[in-house]
Amino acid sequence: MKELLQQYAAYNIWATKLLVDRINNLSDEEINREIASSFPSLYKTLQHMWLAEEVWWQRLKLTENIVLESSEFTGSFSEMAAILAKQSQQFKDWVDNATENQLVHVFAFIRNKEQVKMPVYQMLHHVFNHATYHRGQLVTMLRQLGADKIPSTDFSTFCRKK
């Protein structure tokens, strides 16, 4: 289990970086252009990806009062991507150093005013899977903008290149 979570954590960093590098070649207007999707732009989609990792990281660390810097962020796409990369690296470092007991530990948190319990390994899988879902949206948005040379972010591609 730990080895797979380590791969997923590394994959999450790798795949997001590939798309961020491609998006950074676009103009600010394109990055912020409204496109029909779950979130209205490339910028807002990445901001949501950061917010999700930020929430789950604080839950993992048992933070009582979660603070979301991402929701107030107004800096550049590149600045935001760098912060997300650091957040993703924190997850990878945590997984790399986790024991089996830490991975199977069931922790509790409040979501929508309800207490929820889940094992840490399931939470980690959710975090990495959630990012994959939104990277797919980023790819679709890039295509809608007419972008070419969109890199493959498939897990199998990551495994072949590592």
N, C-alpha and C positions, 0 to 999 in steps of 0.2 A: 504494500500500500504506500509506504513512504517513498519508494523509488518512483512510482507513478505520479505522486503529488509533486515530487521534485521536478519531474519532467514537465508537468503541467505549469508549474510556477515559472520555469525557465522559458517554456513555450509562450506563456502569456507576455513576458517581457519582449521576447524576440518578435512575435507577431505584431504586437502593438507598435514596436519601433519601426518595423517595415512600413506600416501604413502611415505613421506619423512622418517618416522621412518623405513619403510620396506626397502627403498633404502639404508639407512645408514648401513644396515647389509651387503651390497655388498662390494666387493673390489673396489678400485679406478679404476682398469682396467675395471671392469664391468660397473661402472658408466659412464666411458668415452668411452666405446666400441661403434663403429659406428654400427648403426642399421637403416634399411630403415624406415624412418618416416618423418614427416614434418621438424623435427630438428634431427640431426644425432646421438644424444646420450641422455641418461637420463639427464646428466649435462646440455647440450645445451637446452633441452626442459624446464627444470626448469628455466634456465637463461632467456628464452623467456617469461615464465610466469611472472617473476619478471619485465622484461622490459615492458611488457604490463601494469602491475599495476602501474609501475613507471610513464609511459607516462600519463595514465588516471588520476592518482593522481595529477600530475602537471597541467593537463588541468582543473581539478576540482578546483584547487587552483589559476587558472588564471595566471599561470607562463608564462611569455612572452617568455623566452628563455629556452626551456626544456633541462635539463642536464640528460644524461642517464649513471649513474654509472654502471648499469648492463652490458652495452655493452663493458666496459673495464675491467670487473671483471675477475680475474684469481685465486681467492682463492679456498678453498675447497668447496665441495658440501654442507657440513654441515654449513659452514659459510654463503654460499649463501642462504640456506634454512632459516637460522635464520633472515637474512635481509628481505627475502620475507615474513616471518611470521610477522615481525614488520610492513611492508608495508600493509599487509592484515588487521592487527589490526587497523591501522590508518583509513582504510575504515570503519571498523566496528564501531569504536568510532565516526566517522563523522556521519554515519547513525543513531546511537543511539541518537545523539544530534541534528539531523536535524529537522527542522520544515517542515510542509506540503508545505509551500511556497518555501523553499529551494529545496525540492524534485521535484517540478513541474517547477522550474525556468529553462528557456531555455538559455543555454549558447552557445557561439560560439568559435570555434577553427579552426586551419588550419590543414588540412590533405591532403597530396599529392598536396600541393600548392593551394588547394581549401578551401574556408571558408565553414564550416559545422556547423549547429545548431541542438541541440537536448536537450530535457529535461534531467535534472540530473538523474531522476529515471531510464530513459532508459539507460543512460550511466552506471549507477551502475549495472543494470541487465546485460548489456553486459559484464562488467568486471567479474562478478561472473560466467556467462555462459561460457565465454572464458576460464576461469580456469578449468571448468568442462570438456570442450572439450579436453584440453591438459592433464588433469589427466587421461582421457580415453586412450590417447596415451601412457602415462607413464605405465599404466596397461598392454597394449599390448606389450610394450618394455620389461617389466619385464617378461612376458610370453615367449617372444622370447629368453630371457636370461636363461630360464629354472627355474625361481624363483617360489617358492611355497609359500603358506600362504599369498597370496595377499589379503589385507582386502577389504571388501565391502565399497565403498564410495558413495553408493546410497543416495539420499536425503531422501528417506523413512527410510533408516537405521539410518541416523542422527536424524530424527524426533522421531523414537522409542527410541533412546538412550538418548535423552535430556529431 
